[in-house]
Amino acid sequence: KNQVEQSPQSLIILEGKNCTLQCNYTVSPFSNLRWYKQDTGRGPVSLTIMTFSENTKSNGRYTATLDADTKQSSLHITASQLSDSASYICVVSASRGGNKLVFGAGTILRVKS
Amino acid sequence: NAGVMQNPRHLVRRRGQEARLRCSPMKGHSHVYWYRQLPEEGLKFMVYLQKENIIDESGMPKERFSAEFPKEGPSILRIQQVVRGDSAAYFCASSFYESSYNEQFFGPGTRLTVL
């Protein structure tokens, strides 16, 4: 069964600190892995997209890593800001047609001042 | 270039009524996807449409739910005879290409509450 699991479920950090969010998946066949940011009451916004051949990709203070062998990914946020408070969702796309995405439940990040 | 638009943003229905959710994709996008998000859960794929065609509806309940994306106008997700379990946030996304690598852009969602 195609699944995406994320940890931790929620996280509280102080402004300026770094944090790392984890994602494990069992989606097959694998096409790509995405990290989305979802603010409360809004739709998800893409942060990064990585194929199996990419190990790391950055988008500003966000850096995603991918290990296709162990089927794990992480999202590292550096120098956190209050505006980083959101749900971070790991999403895996299967390469079979239809462009169906499998979503993790998300990690809720809260950045405190 | 406006993003994906959904309306209404909030919808309240009583059990047994019909709910109609609308999605206008980004300009130039002909691929539309509908997702449902239950409280405390991740988004779940429901249906994938192109103009006038349903490509994949494997995630949509067989009864009471239907979707369309007409040649003109927005995509519509219709839920007939709503039940309390239909209460959720429904998100629409659109993309330019069909390939699995392409970016899907999400709308703000419609929050359906069934009383």
Interface residues (C-beta under 8 A of the other chain):
Chain A: V4 S31 N32 G41 R42 G43 P44 V45 S46 I49 T51 I89 S93 A94 S95 G97 G98 N99 K100 L101 V102 F103 G104 A105 G106
Chain B: V4 H31 Y33 Y35 E40 E41 G42 L43 K44 F45 Y48 I55 D56 S58 G59 F91 A93 S95 E98 S99 S100 Y101 N102 E103 Q104 F105 F106 G107 P108 G109
